[in-house]
């Protein structure tokens, strides 16, 4: 994500930030839309135009979404798992 914010053109960076904001909005509007990919209830949103995925958890009882990572697909899978509460 830092690449788009620091190395790309302002237009590209703006579109990436808009894609992240749209992803978060989609998740907040329908948090159970994306399937659980691993326990404890971790879900994955896949970006359409960018090689990124967003990992999050939906707590039904608290009506609360926790985002753990927005990860580039070339990163080592699971590098973010230490962030689980």
N, C-alpha and C positions, 0 to 999 in steps of 0.2 A: 504494500500500500504506500509505503514511503516513496517508492519510485514515482508513482503518479503525482504525488504531492510536491516532490522536489525536482524531479528530472524531466517530466513531461511538459508539454505546453499547458498554459493555464486552461485552455479549452478542454483538453483531454483530462486534466485533473478535475475540473468541474464536473465533467460527465461521469467520472469514476465516483466522486463523492455523491452525486445524484443517484447513481446506481446503488450505493451502499444505503443511502437514506430510503430509497424505494424498497430495498430488501427488508430493512428494519420495519418500515411501514406495513409491508405485506405480512411479515411475521406477527406484528402486533394485531393486525386485523383478523388473522386466522392462524393462531400459533400451533394448532394441531394439524394443519394441512400437510406438513412435511413429516415423513415417517421417522420413527425412532430408529437410529442406526446402531446405537450401542447404549448399554446401561451405564449410568442411571438416567434413562430418558433423554439422551442426547439426540438432537435432531440436526439435520444438515440442509441448508439452503444453498443451491448451486446457482451462481451467477450465470447469466446467459451470454453476455458480451465480454466478460473478463474471466481469466483463469483463476478464480477465487471461489472459495466456499465459506459459508458462515455457520459456525457450530453454536447451537443454543439449547437451552432447556426451558420447558414450559411447566410451571408449577400450577396445576389446575386449582388446587385448594386456595392458593394465595392470589391467583390470577396475575402471575408475575413471570416475566421472561428474563432469563439471564443469558447474555451473550458471552461466550468463552473465547471465541477467536474468529477473526476474518483471515483465512489462511490462503496463501498462494498455493496452487496445486503442485508446484514443484518442490515445496517444503517437505521435510520428513513427516510422514503421517504420525499423528499422535503427539507432536512436540508440545502441543497446548494442554495436554491432559493434566499436567500438574496444577492447572488453574481450577480444576473441579473443587467445589466446596465440600 
